């Protein structure tokens, strides 16, 4: 039973920049689907930019870390699958 409780607790982090239209679309998708997330702006945070690059191998945004699944760009199908929605 504990395992199912942990699975239902989603941990989502999105790496963004202030001017990224795909980041805005991804955040809209999260709001529409009531997904809580932590947003990190890599445009002003070098440490976060390095963390994002280590996870994804990419410098482009958005990068989403959904429970350890890394999704680069706005990929609705991949987000749904990773989030179980």
N, C-alpha and C positions, 0 to 999 in steps of 0.2 A: 504494500500500500504506500509506503514512503516513496518508492520509486515513481509511482504515478503522480504523486504530489510534486515531486521535483520536476517532472516532465511538463506539468502544467504551468510552472513558474517560468515564464519566458524572460530571457535576458537579451535585450536588443540594444546595440550601440550603432549609431550612424555617424560616419565621418563625412563632414560637409565643408563647403565654403559658402560665404554670404551670397555670392552671385550665381550659384549653380542651379539652373532650372530643373535638372533631374533630381537634385537633392530635395527641392520643394515638392516635386511630384511624389517622391518616396515618402516624405513626411505626411503628405495628404493621404496617401494610401494607408499609412499607419493610423492616422486619425479616423478615417472611414471604417477601419477594421478594429478600432479600439485597442491598438497595440501600444503599450507603454514603451518608451525608448529613451535612451540617453543620447544627446546630440553633442558631438565634439567638432568644433570648427578648426580645421587643420590649416586654414589660411593665416591664422594668428597664433597657432600653437605648434611650434617645431617638434616638441616631444610627441604630441599626438600624431603629427604627420609621419614621424619615424615609426611609431607603433602601427599605424595604418599600413605603411609600406612593408613592415615585417610580416604582418598578417596576410596581405594580399599580393605583394609584389608589384603593386600599382601605385601611381601617384595621382591618378584621376579619381574624381569623386562622382557620385557617392560610393562609399564602401560601407556595407552593412555587415555587422557581426551578429548573427542571429543564433544564439546558443552554440557558438563555435563554428557555425556554417558561414563562410565568407562569400558574400555576393557583391560583385562589382557592377556598378551601374544600376539603373532602374529596371529590374527584371521581375515583373509581377508574378509570373509562374514560379520562379525560384523562391521569391519571398513567401508566397502562399505555402509552398511545400516545406520550407524551413520553419515556418511558424505554425504549421498544421491548421491552416484556415482555408 
